[in-house]
């Protein structure tokens, strides 16, 4: 009896151990410890010149809390042309790695498409088991790379994020912008900066720059300095033209007295109805924000035009606009004829003016509603009826008169 | 004669009355059509109060233009919209958004592969001035969302029930990712015997179809060994003794010759097998999973614990 109990107990223990082993294997052996991915899965370096340069990036990510070591290795016929920022790195959940990949084909390679791989391989994901035959798994992901070699030079770029800051008298005015080289040749973008007076009537200063070089497919930050010694205190306008990229932008800046607070404001917009009928009063709201360092007195001055004709000049009273606040200038306009009106203007403040803003108002003739047409239609019907009766009376009268004449004869 | 005169007089009066009525009607019509312009004072209605104006969606940004998904999990994607309402930002009632694969539509049903909805985007009214709101519409986009052009359409409703909508597009980039167990355990295998079949699942945890590449080594790459062992005269197992089949299972006890006939020998050089494991399309169950079948033959002269390495590689295949 006792032997039977011991035997049953051993059987239960063996079953429990077997079940535990099964659960362990299910959890550790059949479930991956780490899942690694690359995005994108393929990449193409388009239109690369022989001996040229092109740049791309790939994001490597993992779903593991623990950092995973990734080795990088190029393969295929383009392995020697492909360079990357690091041979190995770690990734973990929420901390993907963006690897910069560059293609530098040799100068003597013929035109055509060349392919290869960049292999991303994890370190060993598991460990051996005592007394067992175990293969530890590593995972690799192959980024398929195509390099298209050409001998056609492409010069293309884009300039954006233009900016300038007001400076104290004597300091250099610094113009900032970014350039993206979209072509396949090295680029030294030619930039011309013209500084205009406040009324934008005369160019006071002009300078050309073409110093900094940008490699193909890369972007560069530009900070161009212009001497401000010849500029008096006040507001100026600057046209920054990146000639090679066909991009330009008009900016404004101030030359300030040393230690002076800067007055700066922006015309946020001119708001009005999209459409209106003739002879109705149309409200116009102009919103202005003080983004400077001191309160300003501001007023709006603008015009309403129809085609080339100025229909009305608009001007508001001066308003005090505290720092960081927005004020609304309210005006009214009564169009007397239909058409497409343009309402435009600027806000003037502290001897400065904002960029011009404009909006469009479509004015239509008063439309006759169906109800208002109903009564005239009834009147017309009555008029036709009267006309018919008149005709009949005249006709009968003539017949009667003729009959009387015959009787008289 | 008197009768004739009376008749003519009656006709005259009747005609005069009709003519009068005709003129009355004519002038009435003219005044109706010309409205106030004909012979009466005019009062123009002045509409001096600006009513509620529609909100304006100035800009929609979706993760700066490209979305890199995360393997086997979600990626939090922010489709942010800059909304301006000149009646004040507090008049914005609700901002909702839908993020969807461009080959689907705004009205398509939600699906982790193609369509996501956020009916209540969070609003940051402290952003910008008192008329500007930054709406953050967050989406947990799954790793198997279709690669390609996606559209984020934002819908803004103000308190006067005036609504506007705008959209912008972004690119969901292809994600190549696989999931495999961390090891293959053949258990205890006697010398000169072939192990039992080990089933190892390979899962696509990205959004592109892939083929599988396999390589084996013991100490270092290209060493032509499958495993090294702690005991025995030889202490290693050649790489060709480790075998796989990517499609068929055979769970019976096999001799080496039978195993050679059924399975492919592992190699120290990378061998790419046609696996074409497509990405997941079912939101409720993982359908992007394929089994692979493994065995190892243990030769004479090997004992103790044996350990080697297998590299499971993925390379994008087909158009997916």
HADDOCK unambig.tbl for C-alpha pairs under 7 A between the chains (distance, minus, plus):
assign (segid A and resid 29 and name CA) (segid B and resid 181 and name CA) 5.75 0.50 0.50
assign (segid A and resid 29 and name CA) (segid B and resid 182 and name CA) 6.32 0.50 0.50
assign (segid A and resid 29 and name CA) (segid B and resid 183 and name CA) 5.98 0.50 0.50
assign (segid A and resid 29 and name CA) (segid B and resid 184 and name CA) 6.89 0.50 0.50
assign (segid A and resid 30 and name CA) (segid B and resid 181 and name CA) 4.90 0.50 0.50
assign (segid A and resid 30 and name CA) (segid B and resid 200 and name CA) 6.95 0.50 0.50
assign (segid A and resid 31 and name CA) (segid B and resid 180 and name CA) 6.95 0.50 0.50
assign (segid A and resid 31 and name CA) (segid B and resid 181 and name CA) 4.84 0.50 0.50
assign (segid A and resid 32 and name CA) (segid B and resid 179 and name CA) 5.94 0.50 0.50
assign (segid A and resid 32 and name CA) (segid B and resid 180 and name CA) 5.01 0.50 0.50
assign (segid A and resid 32 and name CA) (segid B and resid 181 and name CA) 3.89 0.50 0.50
assign (segid A and resid 32 and name CA) (segid B and resid 182 and name CA) 5.14 0.50 0.50
assign (segid A and resid 33 and name CA) (segid B and resid 181 and name CA) 6.85 0.50 0.50
assign (segid A and resid 33 and name CA) (segid B and resid 182 and name CA) 5.85 0.50 0.50
assign (segid A and resid 35 and name CA) (segid B and resid 71 and name CA) 6.29 0.50 0.50
assign (segid A and resid 35 and name CA) (segid B and resid 72 and name CA) 6.84 0.50 0.50
assign (segid A and resid 35 and name CA) (segid B and resid 177 and name CA) 6.99 0.50 0.50
assign (segid A and resid 35 and name CA) (segid B and resid 178 and name CA) 6.30 0.50 0.50
assign (segid A and resid 35 and name CA) (segid B and resid 179 and name CA) 5.18 0.50 0.50
assign (segid A and resid 36 and name CA) (segid B and resid 71 and name CA) 6.21 0.50 0.50
assign (segid A and resid 36 and name CA) (segid B and resid 177 and name CA) 5.72 0.50 0.50
assign (segid A and resid 36 and name CA) (segid B and resid 178 and name CA) 6.73 0.50 0.50
assign (segid A and resid 37 and name CA) (segid B and resid 71 and name CA) 5.47 0.50 0.50
assign (segid A and resid 37 and name CA) (segid B and resid 175 and name CA) 6.33 0.50 0.50
assign (segid A and resid 37 and name CA) (segid B and resid 176 and name CA) 5.38 0.50 0.50
assign (segid A and resid 37 and name CA) (segid B and resid 177 and name CA) 4.01 0.50 0.50
assign (segid A and resid 38 and name CA) (segid B and resid 175 and name CA) 5.66 0.50 0.50
assign (segid A and resid 38 and name CA) (segid B and resid 176 and name CA) 5.32 0.50 0.50
assign (segid A and resid 38 and name CA) (segid B and resid 177 and name CA) 6.48 0.50 0.50
assign (segid A and resid 39 and name CA) (segid B and resid 68 and name CA) 6.04 0.50 0.50
assign (segid A and resid 39 and name CA) (segid B and resid 173 and name CA) 6.20 0.50 0.50
assign (segid A and resid 39 and name CA) (segid B and resid 174 and name CA) 5.73 0.50 0.50
assign (segid A and resid 39 and name CA) (segid B and resid 175 and name CA) 4.58 0.50 0.50
assign (segid A and resid 39 and name CA) (segid B and resid 176 and name CA) 6.41 0.50 0.50
assign (segid A and resid 40 and name CA) (segid B and resid 173 and name CA) 5.40 0.50 0.50
assign (segid A and resid 40 and name CA) (segid B and resid 174 and name CA) 4.84 0.50 0.50
assign (segid A and resid 40 and name CA) (segid B and resid 175 and name CA) 5.63 0.50 0.50
assign (segid A and resid 41 and name CA) (segid B and resid 174 and name CA) 5.53 0.50 0.50
assign (segid A and resid 41 and name CA) (segid B and resid 175 and name CA) 5.70 0.50 0.50
assign (segid A and resid 41 and name CA) (segid B and resid 176 and name CA) 5.22 0.50 0.50
assign (segid A and resid 41 and name CA) (segid B and resid 316 and name CA) 6.57 0.50 0.50
assign (segid A and resid 61 and name CA) (segid B and resid 70 and name CA) 6.29 0.50 0.50
assign (segid A and resid 62 and name CA) (segid B and resid 71 and name CA) 6.34 0.50 0.50
assign (segid A and resid 63 and name CA) (segid B and resid 71 and name CA) 6.42 0.50 0.50
assign (segid A and resid 63 and name CA) (segid B and resid 72 and name CA) 6.94 0.50 0.50
assign (segid A and resid 125 and name CA) (segid B and resid 182 and name CA) 4.90 0.50 0.50
assign (segid A and resid 126 and name CA) (segid B and resid 182 and name CA) 4.68 0.50 0.50
assign (segid A and resid 126 and name CA) (segid B and resid 183 and name CA) 5.57 0.50 0.50
assign (segid A and resid 128 and name CA) (segid B and resid 307 and name CA) 5.89 0.50 0.50
assign (segid A and resid 130 and name CA) (segid B and resid 305 and name CA) 5.54 0.50 0.50
assign (segid A and resid 131 and name CA) (segid B and resid 188 and name CA) 6.64 0.50 0.50
assign (segid A and resid 131 and name CA) (segid B and resid 304 and name CA) 5.54 0.50 0.50
assign (segid A and resid 131 and name CA) (segid B and resid 305 and name CA) 4.21 0.50 0.50
assign (segid A and resid 132 and name CA) (segid B and resid 185 and name CA) 6.98 0.50 0.50
assign (segid A and resid 132 and name CA) (segid B and resid 186 and name CA) 6.71 0.50 0.50
assign (segid A and resid 132 and name CA) (segid B and resid 187 and name CA) 4.77 0.50 0.50
assign (segid A and resid 132 and name CA) (segid B and resid 188 and name CA) 4.96 0.50 0.50
assign (segid A and resid 132 and name CA) (segid B and resid 305 and name CA) 5.23 0.50 0.50
assign (segid A and resid 132 and name CA) (segid B and resid 306 and name CA) 6.21 0.50 0.50
assign (segid A and resid 133 and name CA) (segid B and resid 185 and name CA) 6.23 0.50 0.50
assign (segid A and resid 133 and name CA) (segid B and resid 186 and name CA) 5.40 0.50 0.50
assign (segid A and resid 133 and name CA) (segid B and resid 187 and name CA) 5.85 0.50 0.50
assign (segid A and resid 133 and name CA) (segid B and resid 188 and name CA) 6.58 0.50 0.50
assign (segid A and resid 133 and name CA) (segid B and resid 305 and name CA) 6.13 0.50 0.50
assign (segid A and resid 133 and name CA) (segid B and resid 306 and name CA) 4.60 0.50 0.50
assign (segid A and resid 133 and name CA) (segid B and resid 307 and name CA) 5.91 0.50 0.50
assign (segid A and resid 134 and name CA) (segid B and resid 183 and name CA) 6.79 0.50 0.50
assign (segid A and resid 134 and name CA) (segid B and resid 184 and name CA) 5.64 0.50 0.50
assign (segid A and resid 134 and name CA) (segid B and resid 185 and name CA) 4.53 0.50 0.50
assign (segid A and resid 134 and name CA) (segid B and resid 186 and name CA) 5.99 0.50 0.50
assign (segid A and resid 134 and name CA) (segid B and resid 306 and name CA) 6.18 0.50 0.50
assign (segid A and resid 134 and name CA) (segid B and resid 307 and name CA) 4.90 0.50 0.50
assign (segid A and resid 134 and name CA) (segid B and resid 308 and name CA) 6.47 0.50 0.50
assign (segid A and resid 135 and name CA) (segid B and resid 183 and name CA) 5.61 0.50 0.50
assign (segid A and resid 135 and name CA) (segid B and resid 184 and name CA) 5.07 0.50 0.50
assign (segid A and resid 135 and name CA) (segid B and resid 185 and name CA) 6.53 0.50 0.50
assign (segid A and resid 135 and name CA) (segid B and resid 307 and name CA) 5.60 0.50 0.50
assign (segid A and resid 135 and name CA) (segid B and resid 308 and name CA) 4.61 0.50 0.50
assign (segid A and resid 135 and name CA) (segid B and resid 309 and name CA) 4.94 0.50 0.50
assign (segid A and resid 135 and name CA) (segid B and resid 310 and name CA) 6.18 0.50 0.50
assign (segid A and resid 136 and name CA) (segid B and resid 182 and name CA) 6.33 0.50 0.50
assign (segid A and resid 136 and name CA) (segid B and resid 183 and name CA) 4.30 0.50 0.50
assign (segid A and resid 136 and name CA) (segid B and resid 184 and name CA) 6.36 0.50 0.50
assign (segid A and resid 136 and name CA) (segid B and resid 308 and name CA) 5.99 0.50 0.50
assign (segid A and resid 136 and name CA) (segid B and resid 309 and name CA) 4.70 0.50 0.50
assign (segid A and resid 136 and name CA) (segid B and resid 310 and name CA) 6.21 0.50 0.50
assign (segid A and resid 137 and name CA) (segid B and resid 182 and name CA) 5.22 0.50 0.50
assign (segid A and resid 137 and name CA) (segid B and resid 183 and name CA) 5.00 0.50 0.50
assign (segid A and resid 137 and name CA) (segid B and resid 309 and name CA) 5.74 0.50 0.50
assign (segid A and resid 137 and name CA) (segid B and resid 310 and name CA) 4.99 0.50 0.50
assign (segid A and resid 137 and name CA) (segid B and resid 311 and name CA) 5.89 0.50 0.50
assign (segid A and resid 138 and name CA) (segid B and resid 310 and name CA) 6.14 0.50 0.50
assign (segid A and resid 138 and name CA) (segid B and resid 311 and name CA) 4.68 0.50 0.50
assign (segid A and resid 138 and name CA) (segid B and resid 312 and name CA) 6.21 0.50 0.50
assign (segid A and resid 139 and name CA) (segid B and resid 311 and name CA) 5.35 0.50 0.50
assign (segid A and resid 139 and name CA) (segid B and resid 312 and name CA) 4.74 0.50 0.50
assign (segid A and resid 139 and name CA) (segid B and resid 313 and name CA) 5.54 0.50 0.50
assign (segid A and resid 140 and name CA) (segid B and resid 311 and name CA) 6.61 0.50 0.50
assign (segid A and resid 140 and name CA) (segid B and resid 312 and name CA) 6.08 0.50 0.50
assign (segid A and resid 140 and name CA) (segid B and resid 313 and name CA) 4.31 0.50 0.50
assign (segid A and resid 140 and name CA) (segid B and resid 314 and name CA) 6.37 0.50 0.50
assign (segid A and resid 141 and name CA) (segid B and resid 313 and name CA) 5.50 0.50 0.50
assign (segid A and resid 141 and name CA) (segid B and resid 314 and name CA) 5.01 0.50 0.50
assign (segid A and resid 141 and name CA) (segid B and resid 315 and name CA) 6.28 0.50 0.50
assign (segid A and resid 142 and name CA) (segid B and resid 314 and name CA) 6.23 0.50 0.50
assign (segid A and resid 142 and name CA) (segid B and resid 315 and name CA) 5.15 0.50 0.50
assign (segid A and resid 280 and name CA) (segid B and resid 44 and name CA) 6.88 0.50 0.50
assign (segid A and resid 280 and name CA) (segid B and resid 45 and name CA) 6.67 0.50 0.50
assign (segid A and resid 280 and name CA) (segid B and resid 46 and name CA) 6.13 0.50 0.50
assign (segid A and resid 281 and name CA) (segid B and resid 46 and name CA) 5.40 0.50 0.50
assign (segid A and resid 281 and name CA) (segid B and resid 47 and name CA) 5.98 0.50 0.50
assign (segid A and resid 281 and name CA) (segid B and resid 48 and name CA) 7.00 0.50 0.50
assign (segid A and resid 283 and name CA) (segid B and resid 48 and name CA) 6.38 0.50 0.50
assign (segid A and resid 283 and name CA) (segid B and resid 50 and name CA) 6.75 0.50 0.50
assign (segid A and resid 376 and name CA) (segid B and resid 29 and name CA) 5.08 0.50 0.50
assign (segid A and resid 376 and name CA) (segid B and resid 32 and name CA) 6.82 0.50 0.50
assign (segid A and resid 379 and name CA) (segid B and resid 25 and name CA) 5.76 0.50 0.50
assign (segid A and resid 379 and name CA) (segid B and resid 29 and name CA) 6.73 0.50 0.50
assign (segid A and resid 383 and name CA) (segid B and resid 22 and name CA) 5.72 0.50 0.50
assign (segid A and resid 383 and name CA) (segid B and resid 25 and name CA) 6.82 0.50 0.50
assign (segid A and resid 386 and name CA) (segid B and resid 18 and name CA) 6.36 0.50 0.50
assign (segid A and resid 386 and name CA) (segid B and resid 22 and name CA) 6.85 0.50 0.50
assign (segid A and resid 390 and name CA) (segid B and resid 15 and name CA) 6.70 0.50 0.50
